[in-house]
């Protein structure tokens, strides 16, 4: 049974949190929004420190923390500091971050730092235990140069110190090599050099014994000219954490497709789990698909599955093709094991899981003018719809509803401005679907 909501929309992701043992809740990271009076006190303290009352407050554009006023215990003294992103007329067009501490019941500015350059905006801020003393990660985005830089800072109660910097298009925090230390994974795509790389950054010690962050490995991905659209961290099985990367590649001059890559780490070395160097087969080739479906935990089992598609019976020679989507788990011995098979209606945002008995025996007739899919036993041609098993139909709430059909169709649910109906004809066919099965197999998309 499909339990999870399917992800289809290609949303740009700034960063993803990683393994469960390191993922911190919003309550742990940031207290609820400050009271207006407290914000006023902080604002007054900032104006006094900057010497300018013409303050424009900025906020992170992505990520978990999107407020101009952030609160977090940076120095582990049991009391939250306040962090403010701002611009001041007296300081030009640069974005700054100010740290304020509450001393004797008064907010006082204790540190001020500017963005890397005049054009840089705040992409995200995240508080992560990358080092023994904890760390602050800020994504600075230069929209003019189309570049992003993740800067890692530590704070000792007085000074904010930069300890690491790396470019990123996507960022993830997870214990990728299972050494009980949080790692930072950056994914960068360079269209000019047609190269996409994954970097593995983790804690180490220098010759003096000081804890530092260091890039341990960098892995070049196949399909270097691909456009990366999604990076997620998760597990392939109970013991293997990984980064799941979905990208768009060019199949021909006018045709694109999606492809997936799965990257993990062995010790300090990154490993491509789908296209490993010691294998003659490129498993990623079986993930190439003309649909926008992303890797995800489709069935709610705690593991991320990898989608691939096959043509439904009767559509081999058709121009407008319908597909069966198979979500696979990565198995031992360099293999993909089917976990769930379903058909996905991207236009009307629903899916239907295929019962095992339907595989290679059932296909779909699509009627665009009525927003309807008819599921039939395939008897060698799409023209033969005599063995009808199921009809799924979508109405806009503004559409006319045929009274006769309303009496024979069952309402499955509503989503936005649309209503979803199903009709199961009486049938003695061994492939017939029951109403209970339909309730289990039908799912709305996000």
ABEGO torsion letter per residue (X at the ends): XBABBBBABBBBBABBBBBAAABBBAAAABBBBBBAAAAAAAAAAAAAAAGBABBBBBBBABEABABABBBBBAAGAGBBBBBBBBBBAAAEABBBBBBBBBBGGBBBBABBBBBABAABBBABBBBBBABAAEBBBBBBBBAAAGBBBBBBBBBAGABBBBABBBBBABBBBBBAAGAGBBBBBBBBBBAAAGBBBBBBBBBBBBAAGBBBBBBABBBBBBGAABBBABBBBBBABAABBBBBBBBBBBABAABBBBBBBBBBBBEABBBBAABBAABABBAAAAABBABABBBBBAAGAGBBBBBBBBBBBGAAABABBBBBBBBBBBBBGGBBBBABBBBBBAAAGBBBBBBAAABGABBBBBBAAAGBBBBBBBAGBAABAABBABBBBBBBAABBBBAAAAAABBBAEBBEABBBBBBBBBBABAABBBAAAAAAABBBBX
